[in-house]
Amino acid sequence: MQHETSEKGGALVIAFSGDIDLQTSPDARKALLAEVGKGSPILADLSGVGYIDSSGVASLVECLQSAKKSGQKFALVSVSESALRVLQLARLDRVFTICDTIDDGIAAVS
């Protein structure tokens, strides 16, 4: 798993690629939580994620909760089909704001 952080439209975009699993989810968690408290909305771009397991989902949930506590908005964008299936099975597609594109995500969190 790799990630790259950038700024677009006033939001912090963290683009992940590869698998987010038991081995790599601590790195994903660290990358996400490093942006909490900075004030800008956070968008997690999951377009490059081929596989995500429950530990990866837990990292996303923790970031969502932490962002809410700090008054930040958090959304998932460009979620890959396999990652979306996992979120739907856990019914977390009803918990997260999920947008098709980064631009849609920026509009949703602005």
Phi, psi and omega in degrees: 000137174230160175214154178222131181253135178216173178243134177212126175059031180084002179247151173271123181252121176250108182264121179258148174219150183093199182265139172249100185228191183305324181285321187258347183298328176299324177291320178296317179301313180299317180297318180291310184291339177295337182265347179289135179096356180272353174095325182283149174299152181245130175243123175262111181272112183253020183296331182263009182271117180276332183208138173222135179251187185297329178290325176292318177297320179298324177295319178295318180296317179298319178295318178301313181296316180295320179296316179300317180298327181267004177080016178263152174266149182221134178216155173260137181230152176048047184291127179297158183300317182292320178293321179297322178300317179297315179297321179292320179299324179273002182060023179277352174293345177269346182265316181275150165280120182240124182238150183290324184227166176298319179298320176296322178295319178298317179296322182291328183261357181278000000 
